């Protein structure tokens, strides 16, 4: 699914091995959003992790860029059935943000500028599974694709990779986000084709 070793991608995988059920491959990068595109200057951008006890940990853009940066090449899968292979990103692992965060929470509600939310189990955001991405294909991430920074959780359907991310609220109980509240699957595993509630 993803690689973090520059210059090494391992043995090539066949299309069938990389395409989840019900998906089609595309070389395009479709733009799908639930509302207007926010314009968030890096001068005022901040990312906040708030624990279940209300303790806030916040990073400015400069502080995020001072954290260890990682390059990754990964496939992404949208619930609207397109998949895009070998997308190239640069960003900061969520693990770096959580180094000094003490929490007993098992879930996170992801918040974005513009009001969008989505929910993800905390274990799906740690141990090298998720990033705050600010660069795509060698260029600063455009606002249409979630810039200046978006969450990247490539092992789940792409609606979980919230654009214009502003923070995580850690919770003890699972709290459905925007799409999950109107019928999208609560978890969203593309390999189990979890598009809607009941899948």
VEXBA-714045 format. One record per residue: residue number from 1; residue in one letter; x, y, z of N, C-alpha, C in turn. Coordinates in nm, 2 decimals. Layout:
NUM	a	X	Y	Z	X	Y	Z	X	Y	Z .
...
END
This chain:
1	x	0.08	-0.12	0.00	0.00	0.00	0.00	0.09	0.13	0.00 .
2	x	0.18	0.13	0.09	0.26	0.26	0.10	0.41	0.22	0.12 .
3	x	0.49	0.32	0.08	0.63	0.30	0.09	0.70	0.42	0.15 .
4	x	0.80	0.40	0.24	0.87	0.51	0.30	1.02	0.50	0.28 .
5	x	1.06	0.41	0.19	1.20	0.39	0.17	1.23	0.46	0.03 .
6	x	1.30	0.58	0.03	1.32	0.65	-0.09	1.40	0.56	-0.19 .
7	x	1.35	0.55	-0.31	1.41	0.48	-0.41	1.38	0.33	-0.42 .
8	x	1.31	0.28	-0.32	1.28	0.14	-0.32	1.13	0.12	-0.31 .
9	x	1.07	0.05	-0.40	0.93	0.02	-0.40	0.90	-0.13	-0.40 .
10	x	1.01	-0.21	-0.39	0.98	-0.35	-0.38	0.94	-0.41	-0.51 .
11	x	0.89	-0.54	-0.51	0.85	-0.60	-0.63	0.72	-0.54	-0.69 .
12	x	0.71	-0.52	-0.81	0.59	-0.46	-0.88	0.47	-0.55	-0.85 .
13	x	0.36	-0.49	-0.82	0.24	-0.57	-0.79	0.15	-0.55	-0.91 .
14	x	0.07	-0.66	-0.94	-0.02	-0.65	-1.05	-0.14	-0.56	-1.02 .
15	x	-0.20	-0.52	-1.13	-0.32	-0.43	-1.12	-0.43	-0.50	-1.03 .
16	x	-0.45	-0.63	-1.05	-0.55	-0.70	-0.98	-0.52	-0.70	-0.83 .
17	x	-0.39	-0.70	-0.80	-0.35	-0.70	-0.66	-0.37	-0.57	-0.59 .
18	x	-0.37	-0.46	-0.67	-0.38	-0.32	-0.62	-0.51	-0.26	-0.62 .
19	x	-0.61	-0.32	-0.70	-0.74	-0.25	-0.72	-0.84	-0.32	-0.63 .
20	x	-0.89	-0.25	-0.53	-1.00	-0.31	-0.44	-1.12	-0.33	-0.52 .
21	x	-1.21	-0.42	-0.47	-1.33	-0.46	-0.54	-1.42	-0.33	-0.57 .
22	x	-1.48	-0.33	-0.69	-1.57	-0.22	-0.73	-1.50	-0.09	-0.77 .
23	x	-1.37	-0.09	-0.78	-1.29	0.03	-0.81	-1.25	0.02	-0.96 .
24	x	-1.22	0.14	-1.02	-1.15	0.15	-1.15	-1.03	0.24	-1.14 .
25	x	-0.93	0.21	-1.21	-0.81	0.29	-1.20	-0.82	0.42	-1.29 .
26	x	-0.76	0.53	-1.24	-0.76	0.65	-1.32	-0.62	0.72	-1.30 .
27	x	-0.58	0.79	-1.40	-0.46	0.88	-1.39	-0.50	1.02	-1.35 .
28	x	-0.63	1.05	-1.34	-0.67	1.18	-1.30	-0.67	1.19	-1.15 .
29	x	-0.69	1.31	-1.10	-0.71	1.33	-0.95	-0.84	1.41	-0.93 .
30	x	-0.95	1.34	-0.94	-1.08	1.41	-0.93	-1.09	1.49	-0.80 .
31	x	-1.16	1.61	-0.81	-1.18	1.69	-0.70	-1.33	1.68	-0.65 .
32	x	-1.35	1.63	-0.53	-1.48	1.61	-0.47	-1.48	1.67	-0.34 .
33	x	-1.57	1.77	-0.31	-1.58	1.83	-0.18	-1.73	1.85	-0.14 .
34	x	-1.75	1.86	-0.01	-1.88	1.87	0.04	-1.93	2.01	0.04 .
35	x	-1.84	2.11	0.02	-1.88	2.25	0.02	-1.78	2.34	-0.04 .
36	x	-1.78	2.47	-0.02	-1.68	2.56	-0.08	-1.54	2.52	-0.04 .
37	x	-1.44	2.56	-0.12	-1.30	2.54	-0.09	-1.25	2.64	0.00 .
38	x	-1.21	2.61	0.13	-1.15	2.71	0.22	-1.01	2.75	0.17 .
39	x	-0.98	2.88	0.19	-0.85	2.93	0.16	-0.78	2.95	0.29 .
40	x	-0.68	2.87	0.33	-0.62	2.88	0.46	-0.48	2.92	0.45 .
41	x	-0.44	3.04	0.48	-0.30	3.09	0.47	-0.21	3.01	0.57 .
42	x	-0.09	2.98	0.53	0.00	2.91	0.62	0.04	3.00	0.74 .
43	x	0.03	3.13	0.72	0.06	3.22	0.83	-0.03	3.20	0.95 .
44	x	-0.16	3.16	0.93	-0.25	3.14	1.03	-0.29	3.00	1.06 .
45	x	-0.23	2.91	0.98	-0.26	2.76	0.99	-0.22	2.71	1.12 .
46	x	-0.29	2.62	1.18	-0.25	2.55	1.30	-0.32	2.42	1.31 .
47	x	-0.25	2.32	1.37	-0.30	2.19	1.39	-0.31	2.16	1.53 .
48	x	-0.43	2.12	1.58	-0.45	2.10	1.73	-0.49	1.96	1.76 .
49	x	-0.43	1.89	1.85	-0.47	1.76	1.90	-0.53	1.79	2.04 .
50	x	-0.65	1.76	2.06	-0.72	1.79	2.19	-0.76	1.65	2.25 .
51	x	-0.70	1.63	2.37	-0.73	1.50	2.44	-0.87	1.49	2.49 .
52	x	-0.91	1.37	2.54	-1.04	1.35	2.59	-1.06	1.43	2.72 .
53	x	-0.95	1.48	2.78	-0.96	1.56	2.90	-0.95	1.71	2.87 .
54	x	-0.95	1.74	2.75	-0.95	1.88	2.71	-0.81	1.95	2.70 .
55	x	-0.71	1.87	2.71	-0.57	1.93	2.70	-0.54	1.94	2.55 .
56	x	-0.50	2.06	2.51	-0.47	2.09	2.37	-0.32	2.10	2.34 .
57	x	-0.28	2.03	2.23	-0.15	2.04	2.18	-0.15	2.10	2.04 .
58	x	-0.08	2.21	2.02	-0.10	2.28	1.90	0.03	2.31	1.83 .
59	x	0.03	2.30	1.70	0.15	2.33	1.62	0.12	2.43	1.51 .
60	x	0.20	2.53	1.49	0.19	2.63	1.38	0.25	2.56	1.26 .
61	x	0.24	2.63	1.15	0.29	2.58	1.02	0.44	2.56	1.03 .
62	x	0.51	2.66	1.09	0.66	2.65	1.11	0.69	2.54	1.20 .
63	x	0.62	2.52	1.30	0.65	2.41	1.40	0.63	2.27	1.33 .
64	x	0.52	2.26	1.25	0.50	2.14	1.18	0.62	2.11	1.08 .
65	x	0.66	2.21	1.01	0.76	2.19	0.91	0.90	2.16	0.97 .
66	x	0.91	2.19	1.10	1.03	2.16	1.18	1.04	2.02	1.23 .
67	x	0.92	1.95	1.22	0.92	1.81	1.26	0.98	1.72	1.15 .
68	x	1.01	1.60	1.18	1.07	1.51	1.08	0.97	1.49	0.96 .
69	x	1.02	1.51	0.84	0.94	1.50	0.72	0.96	1.37	0.65 .
70	x	0.85	1.31	0.60	0.85	1.18	0.53	0.80	1.19	0.39 .
71	x	0.86	1.12	0.30	0.80	1.10	0.16	0.74	0.97	0.16 .
72	x	0.62	0.96	0.09	0.56	0.83	0.07	0.49	0.82	-0.06 .
73	x	0.49	0.70	-0.12	0.43	0.67	-0.24	0.32	0.57	-0.21 .
74	x	0.20	0.60	-0.24	0.09	0.51	-0.20	-0.03	0.52	-0.30 .
75	x	-0.11	0.41	-0.30	-0.23	0.41	-0.38	-0.35	0.47	-0.29 .
76	x	-0.44	0.54	-0.36	-0.55	0.60	-0.29	-0.68	0.55	-0.35 .
77	x	-0.79	0.54	-0.27	-0.91	0.48	-0.32	-1.03	0.57	-0.27 .
78	x	-1.11	0.62	-0.37	-1.22	0.70	-0.34	-1.35	0.62	-0.33 .
79	x	-1.44	0.65	-0.24	-1.56	0.57	-0.23	-1.65	0.59	-0.36 .
80	x	-1.62	0.69	-0.44	-1.70	0.71	-0.57	-1.64	0.62	-0.68 .
81	x	-1.55	0.53	-0.64	-1.50	0.41	-0.72	-1.37	0.44	-0.80 .
82	x	-1.31	0.55	-0.79	-1.18	0.57	-0.86	-1.07	0.53	-0.77 .
83	x	-0.97	0.48	-0.82	-0.84	0.45	-0.75	-0.73	0.51	-0.83 .
84	x	-0.63	0.57	-0.76	-0.52	0.63	-0.82	-0.39	0.57	-0.76 .
85	x	-0.30	0.52	-0.85	-0.19	0.44	-0.80	-0.06	0.53	-0.79 .
86	x	0.02	0.50	-0.70	0.16	0.56	-0.69	0.15	0.71	-0.67 .
87	x	0.06	0.76	-0.59	0.05	0.90	-0.56	0.17	0.94	-0.46 .
88	x	0.23	1.05	-0.49	0.35	1.09	-0.41	0.32	1.21	-0.32 .
89	x	0.35	1.19	-0.19	0.32	1.28	-0.09	0.44	1.31	0.00 .
90	x	0.44	1.43	0.06	0.54	1.46	0.16	0.46	1.52	0.28 .
91	x	0.50	1.49	0.40	0.43	1.54	0.52	0.49	1.49	0.64 .
92	x	0.42	1.49	0.75	0.46	1.46	0.89	0.37	1.34	0.94 .
93	x	0.44	1.24	0.98	0.36	1.13	1.04	0.29	1.17	1.16 .
94	x	0.16	1.12	1.18	0.09	1.15	1.30	0.17	1.11	1.43 .
95	x	0.25	1.01	1.41	0.33	0.96	1.53	0.41	1.08	1.59 .
96	x	0.46	1.16	1.50	0.55	1.28	1.55	0.47	1.37	1.63 .
97	x	0.34	1.39	1.59	0.26	1.49	1.67	0.22	1.42	1.81 .
98	x	0.21	1.29	1.81	0.17	1.23	1.94	0.28	1.19	2.03 .
99	x	0.40	1.23	2.01	0.51	1.19	2.09	0.49	1.24	2.24 .
100	x	0.43	1.35	2.26	0.41	1.40	2.39	0.26	1.41	2.43 .
101	x	0.18	1.34	2.36	0.03	1.34	2.39	0.00	1.21	2.47 .
102	x	-0.05	1.24	2.59	-0.09	1.12	2.68	-0.24	1.11	2.67 .
103	x	-0.29	0.99	2.63	-0.43	0.98	2.61	-0.47	0.83	2.63 .
104	x	-0.60	0.81	2.68	-0.65	0.68	2.69	-0.76	0.66	2.58 .
105	x	-0.77	0.76	2.49	-0.88	0.76	2.39	-0.85	0.65	2.28 .
106	x	-0.96	0.59	2.23	-0.95	0.49	2.12	-0.99	0.55	1.99 .
107	x	-1.05	0.67	1.99	-1.11	0.72	1.87	-1.06	0.87	1.85 .
108	x	-1.08	0.92	1.73	-1.05	1.06	1.70	-1.16	1.11	1.60 .
109	x	-1.20	1.23	1.63	-1.29	1.30	1.53	-1.19	1.40	1.47 .
110	x	-1.18	1.39	1.33	-1.10	1.48	1.26	-1.18	1.60	1.22 .
111	x	-1.12	1.72	1.24	-1.19	1.85	1.21	-1.11	1.92	1.10 .
112	x	-1.19	1.98	1.01	-1.13	2.06	0.90	-1.18	2.20	0.90 .
113	x	-1.11	2.29	0.84	-1.16	2.42	0.81	-1.28	2.41	0.72 .
114	x	-1.38	2.48	0.75	-1.50	2.47	0.67	-1.61	2.38	0.74 .
115	x	-1.57	2.32	0.85	-1.67	2.24	0.93	-1.68	2.10	0.90 .
116	x	-1.60	2.04	0.81	-1.61	1.90	0.78	-1.55	1.82	0.89 .
117	x	-1.61	1.70	0.92	-1.55	1.61	1.02	-1.56	1.47	0.97 .
118	x	-1.47	1.38	1.02	-1.48	1.24	1.00	-1.42	1.17	1.12 .
119	x	-1.46	1.05	1.14	-1.41	0.97	1.26	-1.32	0.86	1.21 .
120	x	-1.22	0.84	1.29	-1.12	0.73	1.26	-1.07	0.67	1.39 .
121	x	-1.07	0.54	1.41	-1.00	0.48	1.52	-0.86	0.53	1.54 .
122	x	-0.82	0.56	1.66	-0.69	0.62	1.68	-0.58	0.52	1.63 .
123	x	-0.60	0.39	1.65	-0.50	0.30	1.60	-0.48	0.30	1.45 .
124	x	-0.57	0.36	1.38	-0.55	0.37	1.23	-0.48	0.50	1.19 .
125	x	-0.45	0.58	1.29	-0.37	0.70	1.27	-0.23	0.70	1.31 .
126	x	-0.19	0.59	1.39	-0.06	0.58	1.45	0.02	0.47	1.39 .
127	x	0.14	0.45	1.43	0.23	0.34	1.38	0.25	0.35	1.23 .
128	x	0.27	0.47	1.18	0.31	0.48	1.04	0.19	0.47	0.94 .
129	x	0.07	0.48	0.99	-0.04	0.46	0.90	-0.11	0.59	0.85 .
130	x	-0.07	0.71	0.90	-0.13	0.83	0.86	-0.04	0.95	0.88 .
131	x	-0.06	1.06	0.80	0.02	1.18	0.79	-0.06	1.30	0.78 .
132	x	0.00	1.41	0.81	-0.05	1.54	0.77	0.04	1.58	0.65 .
133	x	-0.03	1.58	0.53	0.05	1.59	0.41	0.03	1.74	0.36 .
134	x	0.14	1.79	0.32	0.14	1.93	0.27	0.20	1.95	0.13 .
135	x	0.25	1.84	0.07	0.31	1.84	-0.06	0.25	1.72	-0.14 .
136	x	0.21	1.74	-0.27	0.17	1.64	-0.35	0.24	1.64	-0.49 .
137	x	0.30	1.53	-0.53	0.37	1.53	-0.66	0.47	1.64	-0.67 .
138	x	0.54	1.67	-0.56	0.65	1.76	-0.56	0.61	1.91	-0.55 .
139	x	0.48	1.94	-0.54	0.44	2.08	-0.53	0.35	2.10	-0.40 .
140	x	0.35	2.22	-0.35	0.26	2.25	-0.24	0.12	2.20	-0.27 .
141	x	0.06	2.14	-0.17	-0.08	2.09	-0.19	-0.18	2.20	-0.22 .
142	x	-0.25	2.19	-0.33	-0.34	2.30	-0.38	-0.46	2.30	-0.29 .
143	x	-0.53	2.41	-0.28	-0.65	2.42	-0.20	-0.76	2.32	-0.24 .
144	x	-0.77	2.29	-0.37	-0.87	2.20	-0.42	-0.85	2.06	-0.37 .
145	x	-0.73	2.03	-0.34	-0.69	1.89	-0.29	-0.67	1.89	-0.14 .
146	x	-0.71	2.00	-0.07	-0.70	2.01	0.07	-0.59	2.09	0.13 .
147	x	-0.51	2.16	0.04	-0.40	2.24	0.09	-0.45	2.36	0.17 .
148	x	-0.37	2.41	0.26	-0.22	2.38	0.26	-0.18	2.24	0.32 .
149	x	-0.28	2.18	0.40	-0.24	2.05	0.45	-0.37	1.97	0.47 .
150	x	-0.36	1.84	0.45	-0.47	1.74	0.46	-0.42	1.62	0.54 .
151	x	-0.52	1.55	0.60	-0.49	1.42	0.66	-0.47	1.32	0.54 .
152	x	-0.38	1.23	0.56	-0.36	1.12	0.46	-0.37	0.99	0.54 .
153	x	-0.48	0.91	0.51	-0.50	0.78	0.57	-0.52	0.68	0.45 .
154	x	-0.42	0.64	0.38	-0.44	0.58	0.25	-0.50	0.44	0.26 .
155	x	-0.50	0.37	0.37	-0.56	0.24	0.38	-0.71	0.24	0.39 .
156	x	-0.77	0.36	0.41	-0.91	0.37	0.42	-0.96	0.45	0.30 .
157	x	-1.09	0.45	0.27	-1.15	0.53	0.16	-1.11	0.67	0.18 .
158	x	-1.10	0.75	0.07	-1.03	0.88	0.08	-1.11	0.98	0.15 .
159	x	-1.24	0.96	0.18	-1.31	1.06	0.26	-1.26	1.07	0.40 .
160	x	-1.19	0.97	0.44	-1.13	0.97	0.58	-1.00	1.06	0.58 .
161	x	-0.95	1.09	0.46	-0.83	1.17	0.45	-0.87	1.32	0.44 .
162	x	-0.92	1.37	0.55	-0.98	1.50	0.55	-0.90	1.61	0.49 .
163	x	-0.96	1.69	0.40	-0.89	1.80	0.34	-0.89	1.92	0.45 .
164	x	-0.80	2.01	0.43	-0.80	2.14	0.51	-0.80	2.10	0.66 .
165	x	-0.73	2.00	0.70	-0.73	1.95	0.84	-0.69	2.06	0.94 .
166	x	-0.76	2.07	1.05	-0.73	2.17	1.15	-0.70	2.10	1.28 .
167	x	-0.75	1.98	1.30	-0.72	1.92	1.43	-0.79	1.78	1.45 .
168	x	-0.75	1.72	1.56	-0.81	1.59	1.61	-0.87	1.61	1.75 .
169	x	-0.99	1.57	1.77	-1.05	1.56	1.90	-1.05	1.41	1.94 .
170	x	-0.97	1.38	2.04	-0.96	1.24	2.09	-1.08	1.21	2.18 .
171	x	-1.14	1.09	2.16	-1.26	1.06	2.23	-1.26	0.91	2.28 .
172	x	-1.33	0.89	2.39	-1.34	0.75	2.44	-1.44	0.67	2.37 .
173	x	-1.54	0.74	2.31	-1.65	0.67	2.24	-1.64	0.71	2.09 .
174	x	-1.68	0.63	2.00	-1.68	0.66	1.86	-1.79	0.76	1.83 .
175	x	-1.76	0.86	1.75	-1.86	0.97	1.72	-1.85	0.99	1.57 .
176	x	-1.96	0.94	1.50	-1.96	0.95	1.35	-1.94	1.10	1.30 .
177	x	-1.87	1.11	1.19	-1.85	1.24	1.13	-1.95	1.28	1.03 .
178	x	-1.91	1.37	0.94	-2.01	1.42	0.84	-2.08	1.32	0.76 .
179	x	-1.99	1.25	0.68	-2.05	1.15	0.59	-2.10	1.02	0.66 .
180	x	-2.03	0.99	0.77	-2.08	0.87	0.85	-2.22	0.89	0.90 .
181	x	-2.25	1.02	0.94	-2.38	1.05	0.99	-2.49	1.04	0.89 .
182	x	-2.46	1.04	0.76	-2.57	1.03	0.66	-2.56	0.90	0.58 .
183	x	-2.49	0.80	0.64	-2.50	0.67	0.57	-2.38	0.61	0.52 .
184	x	-2.27	0.69	0.52	-2.14	0.62	0.48	-2.10	0.53	0.59 .
185	x	-2.02	0.43	0.55	-1.97	0.33	0.64	-1.89	0.39	0.75 .
186	x	-1.90	0.34	0.87	-1.83	0.40	0.98	-1.67	0.39	0.97 .
187	x	-1.63	0.28	0.91	-1.48	0.25	0.90	-1.43	0.29	0.77 .
188	x	-1.48	0.22	0.66	-1.44	0.26	0.53	-1.32	0.19	0.47 .
189	x	-1.32	0.06	0.49	-1.21	-0.02	0.43	-1.23	-0.05	0.29 .
190	x	-1.15	0.00	0.19	-1.18	-0.03	0.05	-1.17	-0.17	0.01 .
191	x	-1.09	-0.25	0.08	-1.07	-0.39	0.04	-1.18	-0.48	0.09 .
192	x	-1.26	-0.43	0.18	-1.39	-0.50	0.22	-1.51	-0.42	0.17 .
193	x	-1.49	-0.33	0.08	-1.59	-0.25	0.01	-1.69	-0.19	0.11 .
194	x	-1.64	-0.13	0.21	-1.73	-0.07	0.32	-1.76	0.07	0.28 .
195	x	-1.86	0.08	0.19	-1.90	0.21	0.14	-2.01	0.27	0.22 .
196	x	-2.11	0.19	0.26	-2.23	0.24	0.33	-2.25	0.16	0.46 .
197	x	-2.33	0.21	0.55	-2.38	0.13	0.66	-2.44	0.00	0.61 .
198	x	-2.40	-0.11	0.67	-2.46	-0.23	0.63	-2.37	-0.31	0.54 .
199	x	-2.27	-0.24	0.48	-2.17	-0.31	0.39	-2.08	-0.40	0.47 .
END
